[in-house]
Amino acid sequence: MGYPYRLFHYTGYALIYWILRGEVVAEKKLSRKELLNEPDEFISTTGQVINFAKDNPRVLIGILVGFVLALVIGLGYYAYQSKKETRSHELFQLALRNYEKEIASVNQPGKQELDRLFAEFELISRDYSGFINGDLALLYCGHILYKAGDYDGAMDRYTKTQSTSLAKLGFGPLIQYNIAQTLFATKNYDKAITLFEQFSRDTTSPYRREAHVNIARIYESMGKTKEAVQAYKQYLKIFPEAPDADFVKARIAQLSAAV
C-alpha cells in the first residue's frame, strides 16, 4: 500500500485513541478500590433505621400499632360497606318484584298499593343513599309518585336523582326523559318541548320516537293544531312503520278537519 494510504490509516487510529482517551478523562471513572470505599445507600439507610428502632422502641411500637389499627379499621369498613351493598341489593330486588307485579296486573294499583310500594322504595333510598340500589330506589319513588298523580313529588325525586351515581352510570337520558314527561304533565309546555326536541334530534336515543309523539301532543294541549299536525306528519315520515301509525293518521285527519 502507498504512503498516502498508510498515513490516512495511522491518522485514523490516532484520532480514535485520543477521542476514547478524552471520554475516559471526561467521565473520570472510579477505580475498583474507590467503588469499594463508596458507601451503599441501602445499607446505610437500613442501618439508620435499625439504630433508630434500638434507641426508640416505644416510638417503633407506636408506629406498628397505628399501622395495624389503620389496617383493621380499613378492612372492617370495607366489609361493612360490602355487607350494606349486598343488603341494599336484596331489598331493592324485593321491592322491584312487588312493583313489577302490581304494574303488570290487570287491575292497575290503587292508592293503597302505590303508597305501600312508595314506602318500600323510600326506605331503601333513605337508608342506602349513595349506593347504586339506594339511588335506583329514589328513581322508582319518582315513578310511583308520577303514576299516583303527584307530579311535584315526582319532579323532586327525578331532580335529586340527577346528582346521584345514576347519572354517571348511563341513566342520564332516562332521568331527563322522565323530567320531560313530568313537565308535560304539569303543563310546563315550553320546557317540556325543549327537552323532547333534544331527544327527537338524537338519532341514537331510545326515546326518539316517543319524543316526536309527545311534541305533537303538547302542541295539541296548547291549542296549536297546525303545529300538532305538522309534528304528527314528521313523526310518520321518520317512523312510517310505527306501531301507532294508524292512530296517528286518524288523528291527523281529525285535526286537519278542525282547522
C-alpha positions in Angstrom: 0.0 0.0 0.0 1.2 3.6 -0.8 2.3 6.2 1.7 -0.8 8.3 1.5 -3.0 5.3 2.4 -0.7 4.3 5.4 -0.7 7.9 6.6 -4.6 8.0 6.5 -4.8 4.7 8.2 -2.5 5.6 11.1 -4.0 9.0 11.4 -7.5 7.4 11.9 -6.1 5.2 14.7 -4.6 8.2 16.4 -7.9 10.1 16.3 -9.9 7.2 17.7 -7.3 6.8 20.5 -7.4 10.5 21.5 -11.2 10.5 21.4 -11.5 7.5 23.6 -8.9 8.9 26.0 -10.7 12.2 26.2 -14.0 10.4 27.0 -12.3 8.4 29.8 -10.8 11.5 31.2 -14.0 13.4 30.9 -16.1 10.7 32.7 -13.5 10.3 35.4 -14.4 6.7 36.1 -13.9 5.4 39.6 -11.4 2.6 40.2 -12.5 -0.7 41.8 -10.8 0.4 45.1 -12.7 3.7 45.1 -16.0 1.9 44.3 -15.5 -0.5 47.2 -14.9 2.5 49.5 -18.1 4.2 48.4 -20.9 3.8 51.0 -24.0 1.7 49.9 -27.1 3.9 50.3 -29.5 1.0 51.0 -27.2 -0.5 53.7 -26.6 2.9 55.2 -30.4 3.7 55.4 -31.2 0.2 56.8 -28.6 0.7 59.4 -30.0 4.1 60.4 -33.5 2.5 60.7 -32.2 -0.3 62.9 -30.3 2.1 65.1 -33.4 4.3 65.4 -35.5 1.3 66.4 -33.0 0.3 69.1 -32.9 3.8 70.5 -36.6 4.4 70.3 -38.5 1.2 70.9 -41.7 2.8 72.1 -41.9 5.0 69.0 -41.5 1.9 66.8 -44.2 0.0 68.7 -46.5 3.0 68.4 -45.9 3.2 64.6 -46.6 -0.6 64.3 -49.7 -0.4 66.4 -51.0 2.6 64.4 -50.4 0.7 61.2 -52.2 -2.4 62.3 -55.1 -0.4 63.7 -55.5 1.5 60.5 -55.4 -1.8 58.5 -58.0 -3.3 60.8 -60.3 -0.3 60.5 -59.9 -0.2 56.7 -60.7 -3.9 56.4 -63.6 -3.5 58.8 -65.0 -0.6 56.8 -64.7 -2.4 53.5 -66.5 -5.4 55.0 -69.3 -3.2 56.4 -69.7 -1.4 53.1 -69.8 -4.7 51.2 -72.4 -6.1 53.5 -74.5 -3.0 53.2 -74.3 -3.1 49.4 -75.4 -6.7 49.4 -78.3 -5.9 51.7 -79.4 -2.9 49.7 -79.4 -5.1 46.6 -81.6 -7.7 48.2 -84.1 -5.1 49.5 -84.3 -3.4 46.1 -84.9 -6.6 44.2 -87.7 -7.5 46.5 -89.3 -4.0 46.2 -88.8 -4.2 42.4 -90.6 -7.5 42.1 -93.5 -6.2 44.1 -93.6 -3.1 41.8 -93.5 -5.1 38.6 -96.2 -7.4 39.9 -98.5 -4.6 40.6 -97.8 -2.7 37.4 -98.3 -5.9 35.3 -101.6 -6.8 37.0 -104.9 -6.4 35.1 -106.2 -4.1 37.7 -103.9 -1.2 38.0 -102.6 -0.5 41.5 -104.8 1.9 43.6 -103.7 4.5 46.1 -103.1 1.9 48.9 -100.9 -0.3 46.7 -98.9 2.7 45.4 -98.4 4.0 48.9 -97.1 0.7 50.0 -94.7 0.4 47.1 -93.6 4.0 47.6 -92.8 3.3 51.3 -90.6 0.3 50.3 -88.5 2.3 47.8 -88.5 5.4 50.0 -87.0 3.4 52.9 -84.3 1.9 50.7 -83.4 5.3 49.1 -83.0 6.9 52.6 -81.1 4.1 54.3 -78.8 3.3 51.4 -78.3 6.7 49.9 -75.0 6.7 47.9 -75.3 3.1 47.0 -76.4 2.2 43.5 -79.6 0.4 44.8 -80.4 3.3 47.0 -80.2 5.7 44.0 -82.3 3.4 41.9 -84.9 3.3 44.7 -85.0 7.1 44.6 -85.7 6.9 40.8 -88.6 4.4 41.4 -90.0 6.7 44.0 -90.4 9.3 41.2 -92.1 6.7 39.0 -94.6 5.8 41.7 -95.4 9.4 42.6 -95.9 10.2 38.8 -98.2 7.3 38.5 -100.1 8.4 41.6 -100.5 11.9 40.1 -98.2 13.6 42.5 -96.2 15.4 39.8 -94.4 17.8 42.1 -93.2 14.9 44.2 -92.1 13.0 41.2 -90.2 16.1 39.8 -88.5 16.4 43.2 -87.2 12.8 43.1 -86.2 13.0 39.5 -84.3 16.2 40.1 -82.5 14.7 43.1 -81.6 11.6 41.0 -79.6 13.8 38.6 -77.0 14.3 41.3 -76.6 10.6 42.2 -74.3 7.9 40.8 -77.0 7.0 38.2 -76.1 10.0 36.0 -72.6 8.7 35.8 -73.8 5.1 35.0 -75.7 5.9 31.9 -79.1 6.7 33.4 -78.9 10.4 32.5 -81.1 10.2 29.4 -83.7 8.2 31.2 -83.8 10.7 34.0 -84.1 13.6 31.6 -86.9 11.9 29.7 -88.9 11.4 32.9 -88.4 15.0 33.8 -89.7 16.0 30.3 -92.8 13.9 30.8 -93.4 15.4 34.3 -93.0 18.9 32.8 -95.6 18.0 30.2 -97.9 16.6 33.0 -97.6 19.9 34.9 -98.3 21.9 31.8 -94.9 23.4 31.7 -95.0 23.1 27.9 -92.1 25.2 26.8 -89.5 23.4 28.9 -91.1 20.1 28.0 -90.8 20.7 24.3 -87.2 21.8 24.7 -86.3 18.5 26.3 -88.3 16.4 23.9 -86.8 18.2 20.9 -83.3 17.3 22.2 -84.4 13.6 22.2 -86.0 13.9 18.7 -82.8 15.2 17.2 -80.7 12.4 18.7 -80.8 9.5 16.2 -79.2 7.2 18.8 -81.7 7.9 21.6 -84.1 5.1 22.6 -86.7 7.8 23.4 -86.6 9.5 20.0 -89.9 8.1 18.7 -91.8 8.9 21.9 -90.3 12.3 21.9 -91.8 13.1 18.5 -95.2 11.9 19.6 -95.1 13.9 22.8 -94.2 17.1 20.9 -97.3 16.7 18.8 -99.4 16.0 21.9 -98.0 19.1 23.6 -99.0 21.3 20.6 -102.5 19.8 20.8 -102.6 20.6 24.5 -101.5 24.2 23.7 -104.3 24.5 21.1 -101.7 24.8 18.3 -103.5 22.5 15.8 -101.4 23.4 12.8 -98.1 22.7 14.6 -99.6 19.5 16.0 -100.5 18.2 12.5 -97.0 19.1 11.2 -95.4 17.3 14.2 -97.5 14.1 13.6 -96.7 14.1 9.9 -93.0 14.5 10.8 -93.4 11.5 13.1 -94.9 9.3 10.3 -92.2 10.4 7.9 -89.4 9.3 10.3 -91.3 6.3 11.6 -93.6 5.0 8.9 -93.9 1.6 10.4 -94.5 2.8 14.0 -97.0 0.6 15.9 -99.3 3.6 16.4 -99.1 4.8 12.8 -102.8 4.1 12.1 -103.8 6.0 15.2 -101.6 9.0 14.2 -103.0 9.0 10.7 -106.5 9.1 12.1 -105.5 11.9 14.5 -104.0 13.9 11.6 -107.3 13.6 9.7 -109.4 14.7 12.7 -107.1 17.7 13.5 -106.9 18.7 9.8 -110.7 18.7 9.5 -110.9 21.0 12.6 -108.6 23.6 11.1 
